[in-house]
C-alpha cells in the first residue's frame, strides 16, 4: 500500500509538472506570435485574437503528432509510416488553418475582420516547425525519463544483489567452521600435543574467512594460501594412505578475484574424496590461470558402493553456484560430472567478467 501510494504521488507530481510546462509553452508561444504579427506599435486585442486563432490548428496537429504519430510509428521505428502520416497531419493542419480564417474566425470573434495573408506553404512551415520542435522535446523528455528509470532499476537491482551476496558470503562462515570443529574435537579427546598449534592454524583460517568475506576482491595469491593452509590443517585428519595433490600453475598472483570461490570446492573434495572413505582416499586439486582465464578442478575416485550417488550439491557448492551467478553472469562455467570412476568438478571463470 505504501509503495502504491508513493507511486501515485509521483505520478500526480509528474502530471502536474507536465501540465504546467504545456500551459507555459503555449502561453509563451501565443505571446511571441502576437508580437511578431502585431499591427500597431503595441499589442491590441485583435493581435491576441489572431494569434489564438492561428494556434488552433498548431495545437491540434502538435498533439496529434505527440499522442498518436510518435508513439504509434516513430517510437516503434516505423519510419516510413511516420513520414507519410506526418505529411498528412501537416497538410491537414495547414488546411484547417485556412478554414479557420475563412469561416471560423468571424463566428468565434464576431465584430473583427481577419485576413489569412499567409500562403499555404508558409503556414505549413510554421506548423512543421512546431511539430519538429515539440517532437524533439517529447523524445528528449521520454529518453530522460526512461534513462532515469533504468538507472533507478539498476540501483535497486544492485542493492538487491549486494544484499544477497552478503547473505551468501555470510553462510560460508558457519559451514566452514562446522566442518573443522570436528577435527579439534577428535584431537581434544585424544589429548593430542599438536592441539594448540592446530587451534592457532584454524583461527588464522577463520580470521581470513570472516574478514575477507566482507571485501569485494582479494589477490589470487591469498586464495591460493587459503587452500594450502586448509589442506595442511586437514592432513591432521587424514590416514597415512590418503593422497592429496595440490597443483598450482598461475601466471599472475596479483590478479584480483572475489574471495572464497575455491574453499567450497576444496571442502566438498575432502568430504567425498578423503574423509568419508574406507577404500582408496585420493583427491587432486588443480588451479590454472592464464590472463583473464582461471580454472579450478577437483577430482576424486568414486567408491564402488557409492558409484553414481556422490552428492553434487550441499550447502557449500549450492552457495557457490548462486554466488557465481551473481558475480560472473555469463562469465563462468561450473561443471560437475562422473567419468571413468572419478567424480570431477570443474570451475572456469573469466576474471574480466566479474560484476563487482
N, C-alpha and C positions, 0 to 999 in steps of 0.2 A: 504494500500500500504506500509506503513512504517513497519507494522508487518511482512508482506511477505518479504520485503527487508531485515529486520533483520534476519528472519529465513533463508533466502538464504545465507546471510553472515555466519551465524553459521554453516550451512550445508557445505559450502565450506571450512571453517576453520577446521571442524571435518574431512572431507575427506582428507585435506592436511596433518593433523597430522597422520591419518591412513596410508597414502601412505609413509610418511617419516619413520614411525615406521616399516612398512613392508620392505622397502628397507634397513633400518639399520639392521633389524633382519637377512635378507638373506645374506647381505654382511658380517656380523659377522660370520654367520654360515659357509659360504664358506671359510672364512679365517681360522677358527678353524679346519674345516675338512681338509683343505690343510695342516695345521700344524701337525695334527695327522698322516697323511699318507704321509708326505714328504719323498722323497727318500734319499736326501742328508742332509748335515749339515744346509743348508739354503733353502728357498723356491725357486723352479725353475718354469719355465713355465709349465712343464708337471704336476707339483703338482697342480697348479691353474686349468689347463685343466681337470685333473682327478676330482677335487672337483666340478667343474662346471657340468661336465657330470653326476656325481653321484647325483647332486641336481635336475636334470631334472625330474626324477621320484618322488623325495621327494616333490618338489614344486607342481607337478601336483596332487599327491594324497592328499597333505595338503589342497589345495584349493577345491578339490572335497569334502573333509570332511567338510571344513568350510562353503562352499557356498551351498552344497546340502544335505549331510547326517545330519548335526546338525540341520539346520532349518527345514528340511522335516520330520525328525524322532525323534531326541533326544529332541529338544525343544517342541515337541508335545507329549512327554512321550511315544513314540512308541519304547520302549527299545529293544524288541526282533527284530524288523525290523532294528533298528540301528545296533545291534550286527551282524546280517547277512551281511548287506551292508558294515559295517566296515571291516569285514573279507574279503569280496570280493574285496574291494578297496585296502586293504593291499596286497592281493595276486596279483592284477593287477599291483600295483606299483613295487612289487618285480620282477615280470616277466618282466616289462618294463625296469627295471634297468639292468637286464641280457641282454636283447635285445640291450640296448644302447651300452654296451661294446662289444657285439658280432658283431654288424652290423653298428650302427650309429657312433661310435667313430672315425673310420677311415675316414668316409665321412665328419664329422664335422671338425675334426682336422687332415687333411692328413699330413703324414710325421711323425706321432707319433704312437707308438705301446703301446696299453693299454691292461692290463690283469685284468679280473674280478676275483680277488683272494679271494673274499668273498663268502661263501656258501649262499644258498638260505635263510636259516633260519637266518643267520647273517644280510643279507640285510633287511629281514623282521623286525628284531629287531631295526635296525636303523630307518627305515621308521615308524614303530609303535611308537617309542619314539617321533618322530616329530609330528605324528598325535595326540598323547596324550597331549604333551606339548602345541602345538598350539591350540588344542581344549579347554584345560583348560584356556588358555589366552583369547580365544574368549568368553567363558562362563562367565569368571570373568569380562571382559570388558562390555559385554552385561548387566550383572547384575548391575554393577556400573552405566551404562547409564540409565537403567530402574529405578534404585533407585533414582538417581538424578532427573530424570523427574518426578517421583512420588512425591518427596519432593517439587519440584517446583510447581507441580499441587496442592498439599496440601496447600502450602503457598498462591498461588493465590486464592484458594477456601476460605481459612481462611480470607484473606484480603477482599474478596467479602462479606463473611458472616458478618464480623465485621462491614463493611460499611453499610450493610443492617440493622444490629441490631441497629446501631447508628441512622439510619434514622427512624426505627420503634419506638425506645425509644423516639426520638425527637417528634414523633406525639402524644405521651401521654400528653405532657405538655399543648398544646393549647386545647386539648379535655377536660382535667381535668379543666382547667381554664374556658372554655366556660360553662361547666355545673354548675359552682359555682358562677359566676358573677351575675347570675340572683337572687341569694339569697341576695347579697349585694344591688342590685338594688331595690328589693322589700322592704328591710328594710330601705333604704335611703328615699324611697317615703313615708314611714310611720314615718320617723324620729325616729326610734326606739333607745332607750337608749343603747341597747346592741351592736349597730353597731360597735363602736371602738374595743370592745373586739373580735367580730367576724372577723374583719379585721385582727387583730393580729393572731387569730387562722388560718385563711385562708393563711396568709403569711407564717406561720410555715409549713403548709401542702405543699404549693408551693415550699418552700425552700427545703423540703425533696425531692419532685418530681424532681425539677431541678437538684439538686446536686447528689442525689443517682442514678439518671438515667445514670450518667456518670461512675458509678462503676460497676464492673462485678458481685460482690456478696455483700449481706448485711446479717446481722443476722436476724433470724426468728422473734426475739423479736421486731425488728424495723418495720418489715412489719405488725406485729400484732398491734403495736401502731399506725401505719398509718391508718389502718382500723378503729381502735377505735376512733381516732381523727376525721376521716371523718364522722363516724356515729354521734358523738357528735355534729359536726357542722351542719349536715343535719337535726338533730332533730329540729332545729330552723325553718325549712320549713315544718315540719310535722304537721298534725292535731292531736288533743288530742286523737282521736280514733285510730290513726295509731300505729301499733305494730311492733317493730324491735327486734328480738332476735339475739344476738351475742354470740355464744357458742364456747369456746376455750378448747381444750384438747390436749396439746402438751407435749412431753416428754423432749425435749431439746431446750431451747430458743436460744442456741448458734449455732444451725445448720445454715449453710450458704446456701443461695439461691439467684438467680438473683432478682433484685429489681422490684417492681411494677407489680407483677404477679396477685395479688388479686384485686387491685384497679379497673380494668375494669369490673370485675365480680360484685363488690360492686356497682359501678355506674349503671350498667345495672339493677341490682336488685332494686335499689331505683327508677330508671326511670319507670320501669313497675310495681313494687310492691307497691310503695308508692306515688310518685308524680303525676302520670298520672291516678289516680283512684278517683272515686267518691263513690264507694262502699267500701267493706272491704279492707283496706290498711294494708298489712301484708308482712313481709319479715323475713326469717330465714336464718342466715349465720352460717355455722359450719366449724370450722377448726380443723382437727385431724392430729397429727404427731406421728409416731412410727418408730424409727430408721431412715432408709432412705426413708420410705414411708410417703408421705404427701397428704392429701385430703382436698379439699375446696369445700363446697356445698352451693349453693344459691337456695332457694325455695320461690316462691310467688304464691298466687292464681291467676287464670286466670279469668278476668272479663267476665261475660256471653256474653256481646256484642262483646268481642274480642277473644272469645274462638277459639283456633286453629289458631290465627293470630298473636300471640305475636312474635315480631322480634327475630330471632336467631342470628343476626349479629350486625350491627352497627360498627362505627369506632373503638370503644374500643375493642369489642370482636374479630372482624376481625383482628385487630392489634395483640391482644393477641395470637390468633391462629397461626399467622405467626411467632411470637417470639418463641412460644413453639416448632414449627417445627425446628427452628434453635438452640434453647438452649437444648432441650431434644429430639433429633431424636431417635425414638424408645423407649423412656423412659417416655412417658406421654400419658394420655387419657383425652380428653375434650369431654364430653357427654352432649348433650342438648336434652331434651325431655319433653313432656307433658303427665302427668299421673294423673288420678283421679282429674281433675280440677286444678292441680298445674303445674306450669312451674318449671322445675328442671334443674339446670346447675351444673355439677359435674366435677371438675378438680382433677386428680390424677397424681402425678409425682413421679419419682424415683430420689431422690436428688443425688444419686451417679452416675447417668447417665448424669449429666449436662456437656455440651460441652465446658463450659468456666471455 
